[in-house]
Amino acid sequence: MSKKDFYILQLDGSKRWLDYTELHKIRKDILVYFDDNLGEIDSVLMPLGEFELPYWEFISINFDQEWAESQHYKKLIEEGCLALLNGISLEILYQPVSRIHKNWQQTPAQEILSYIQAYQPNNERLNTAKNYLIQTYKFIETLTYEDVDQDGLFKEFDTRIAGKWFSQNIVQAYYKWLLNEYGS
């Protein structure tokens, strides 16, 4: 791989080229997230101080020149970042009810939503992921104390539907793909 094999699209449509070090950091976070959360639907593990990269920027990953590993890296990073965005939304939503906030670390959910809305998936499965994320981040944007019951549960929003979808169609699907691709 050379220095300018992969890029991500910025919101203004310009390309930002990625180097291998940046790709490796994203890949490492995705694989840790997948490993820690295999089979989890809405109780994901995202320890404080980890998962600090702007994953929403990387869902638009692509490449100009194809190498042997190009499709694999694109698939892993695109789908992994979509799964991480679902995990981030769960972390935002399951903060103590007494302090509703709409940020992931220092990034407003609205900024994350802008990247999700600009994302152009290349198949129906990834479009389903996009739609689940848009629905969830829009809920985060409009979240008020009236949306939560006396037990701290959401009255009319079920995170388990999207959580189950991401678990089965992204995280578990990745491991099945690996087995198919490299298993004996």
N, C-alpha and C positions, 0 to 999 in steps of 0.2 A: 504494500500500500504506500502510496506517496502522500505528501502533505495535503494535496487537494483532491482527494477521491470522493469524500462525502461532504455534503452541505446541508444546512437547514434553511428554510425560508423564513425571513423576518416578516412581521406584519405588513410592512410596506412592499413586500414582494421581492426584495433583494435577497441574494444568497449570502450566507455566512459560512465560509469554509471551516471544516473541522479538522483538527489534527488527531493522530492516533491516541495521544495521551487523553484527550477529552473523550474520545469514543470509549476508551478503556474504563475511565471513571464511571461513565453512564452504564456501561455493560456490567461492571462490578456491582453497582447499586441495584440494577434490575435483577441480577442473579441472586443476590442476598434477599431482596424483597420476595422473589418467587420462592426461594427455599424456606424463608421464615413464614410465609403465608399460604403455602400449598394447602388447599382445602378450606381455607378461611373464607367466610362470606362477608361478615361485617365487623368482625373483631380482629382487625389486622394489627400486626406488630410493626410499628415504625418508631423505634427508640429516638428519644431526644438527642440531637447532635448528629444524627445520620440523615440521609436522604435530603441533602441541602442544595442540590443542583436544580436549575430551572427546567424540569422535565417537560413542561408544556411547550417549550421552544423546540424540543427534539422530536415531537410527533410528526413533523414535516420532513424528516430526514430523507435524503435521496442521494444519488450519485450520478456523475456524468460518465465516468469510465468504469465499466464493469470488470471486476476481477473475480476470481473463484469464490471469495468469501463475501462479496458485495451484497448479494441477496440475503445471506444469512444475517449479516450485521444490520441491514435495513429492517428485516423482519423482527429481529430481537429488540432493537432499539425502539422502533415505532410501536410495536405491540407492548413491550415492556413499559414504555413511558405512559401509554394509555392505562395500563393496569396501575401504575404508580399514581396517576391522576385520580383514579377511583379511590385508592388508599388514602391519598391526601384529603379528598373530600370527606371520607369517613373520619379522619382525624379532626378536621375542622368541625364536623357536625357533632362529634361526641365529646366535645369539651364540656365542662360543667355548665349547666343551664344558667347559672347565675351570671355568666359572662359570655354572652353570645358574641363571637367575633367572626369576621369574614376574611381572614388572612391566613395564608400558609407562610409561616415565619414572617417575613417582611413584605410579602407579595399579596396584594389584594386579590380576592377570588375573582373579581371582575376582570383583572388583567389575564388571569389564567383562562377564564371563559373566552376572552377575545382570541386567544391562540386556538382554543378548541373549535370555536366557530369558523376560524379561517382555515382549519385543517381540511384537506381534500383526500379522504380515504380512497383507495383504489379497488375496494370490493365491498360487498354488502355486509359482511361480518364486521369489518372495521367501521363501516357507516353506523351499524348498530351500537358499537362502542361509543362513537362520537355522540350519538343521540342520547344514550344513557348519561354521558358526562355533561352534556348541555342541560339536560333536565335537572341533574343533581346540582350543578353550579348555579343554575337559575334559582333553584330552591334556596341555596345558601345565600344568594344575593337578597332574597325577599324575606328571609327568616326573621321572625319576631317571637317574642315570648308567647304570643297567642297560638303559635304552631306547636307548642309543647304542652303536654298534659301535666297533671300534678305529680306524676311519677318521673317526669323528665323524658318521656317518650314522645316521639313525633305523632301528632294526631292523624295526619293524612299523607304522610310520606314514608314509604317503606324502602330503606336502603338495602334490604336483603335481596330484592329483585335484581338490581344491577350488580350487587356483590356476588350473587350466585352466577350470573352471566359471566362476569370477569373471571371468576374462579375456574369455571368450566371451559370457557372459550378462549381464554388468553393464557392463564397460568398453567392449568392442567394440559391444555392443548400444546403448549410449548414442550412439556416433558414427553408427551405422546409423539410429537414431531421428532424430538431427539431420538427416541427409541426406534422409530421408523427409519430415520436417516442413518443412525450409527449403531443400532442394536444388532445383535446376531441372529 
